[in-house]
Amino acid sequence: MAAIELALTSLSDIPAAAYLSLNASPATILSGRLDDMFESYPLDRLMLEVTEHDVVDDYAGLFDSLASMRARGLRLAIDDAGAGYASFRHILRLAPDVIKLDRSLTHEIDRRDESRALAAALIGFASKTGSRLVAEGVETQEELATLREIGICKAQGYLLGRPGALPAE
């Protein structure tokens, strides 16, 4: 919660056309504290990335906890899709705006037929559900070319840019 609160203080420094992406566990979302914390912020400038490493026993409660914030413009992403047991359940139960493909799936996707097949299946799923896909951990031109070839046009990773300070407007 402290990290989210600190990140929110920089929202005014981010160009108006951009948004701030924040990571939160399902337990943090279920606590109800985010709704209060986000009260004074424009939710259409925020994306909440749900981490998939926790077991969720109450998807209905999690969906309900997000509902009012999403109605006010909050976008939802499922982070690390393909990395663990919970990510596909999160995708099915939470209807995210964005599905972020885990680095373990994109790493060497240019050489791994099974990774390309799973990514292609997720492209089909995303197109039918209105979600967008973002490939995480793109580090080589070959990975980027393969992702483009199969239809993924959004990516992040060291090839495209390293973390750094916010640019001046």
N, C-alpha and C positions, 0 to 999 in steps of 0.2 A: 504494500500500500504506500509506503514511503517513496518508493521508486516511481510509482504512478503519479503521486502527488507532485514530486519534483519535476517529472516530465511535463505535466500539465502547465507548470509555470512558464515553460518555453513556448507554449502554443502561440502566443502573440508574436514571437520572433520568426515563426514559420510563414513563408509567403502564403497569401490568401488562397491561392489555387491548390495548395498542398494540404495534406492532412497529417495528423499525428497518430502513429500506430502504437498501441500499448498492449503488453502481454499480461494476461491474468489467468490464474488457474480456475477451474470450475468451483472450487471451494470459496475462492475470493468472490466470485460472481454470486454464488448462493448466499453469501453473508449479507448481501443487500447494501453494503457500504459503498459500492461503486456508484449506485444510483444517486446517493447523497453527495458524493464527491464530484460527480459530473454535473450537478444541478446548475451551476453558474457558467458552464462552458457550452459552446455551440456544438452539439453532438454530430452535426453533419461534417465537422472537421476532425472527427475521431474515428479510428477503427480499433476495435477490441479484438485482439488475437487470443483465442482460447487455446491454451496449451493442452496437449493430449496425453500427458504423462500420468494423470490421476484417474482413478476409477470413479465413474459417476453412477451413483445408485438412483438418482432422482432426475431424470432428463426432463420430466414435465416441470419440475420446480426450476430447473436451470433455464428452460425455455421461457417460463413465466417471469423469472428474474430479469431476463433480457428484453422482454416484450415492450415495456414502457420506454426504455432507452432506445430501442430500435424504432419505435413509432415516432420518436423525436429526432431521428436521423442517424443514430449510431450504426455504423457498418460493422459486420461481424466476419471475422476470418477464423478458419481452423488452421492452426499452425502445425507444421511437421507432419502433414498427411503422408501416410505410407511408412512412418517410422515405428509405429507401435500398434498395440491391440485396440486402442480406443479411438483412433482417428476416424475410421470409417463409421463407427457408431455416432461420433460427434457430427460428422457430415450429414448422416441420414436424419438424425434427430433435431439438429439445430438449424438446418437450412441456411448455411452461411452465404454471405455475399462473395467471399473470396476463399479459395482453397489453396493453401500454400504447400506445394510439394516439397517434401523433406529432401535435404541434401543427399541422403542415402539413396534416394531414387534418381536424382539428377546426376550424381557423380558417375562419370564415364557412361552416360546414357547413349553416347555415340557408339559404344562397343558392347552394350548389353541389351540383347533382344527382349528379355523379360521386363526390363525397366521401361523400354519403349512401349511394350504392350500394355503395361499398367498405366502409364501416362496417357496413352491413346484412349484407354477405357475411361479414364477420368475426364478427358476432353469431352467424350460423348455424354457422360453424366452431367458435367457442368453445362453443356449446351442445352440439355433438356430441363435443367433445374434453374437456370438463370444465374449460376455462379460463374465467377471468373477464376482462372488458374494463374498462379504465380509460381515459377520454379525458383527454389532457393538454392544457394550454394553453387552457382554457375561460375566455373573457374577457367574454362578453356573455350576457345573459339569453336572447337568441334562439338562440345556440349551445346553451346548456343545455337549452332547451325542445325543440329539434330532437333532441338526443341522447336525451333522455327519451322523445320520441315514437317513435324508432326502436328503443328498447329498451336503451339504455346507461344504467345507473343509478349508475355510479361515475365521478367526475370530479375533476380537480384543475386549478387555475389561479387567476389573480388575482381573478376574479369570486368565487371561493369562499373565498379566504384567501391572504394574502401570506406569504412566508417570515418567520419570526420566532424569537424565543427560545422554548425549551421552557416550557410553562405549569407553574406550581407545582402539585403534586398537591393 
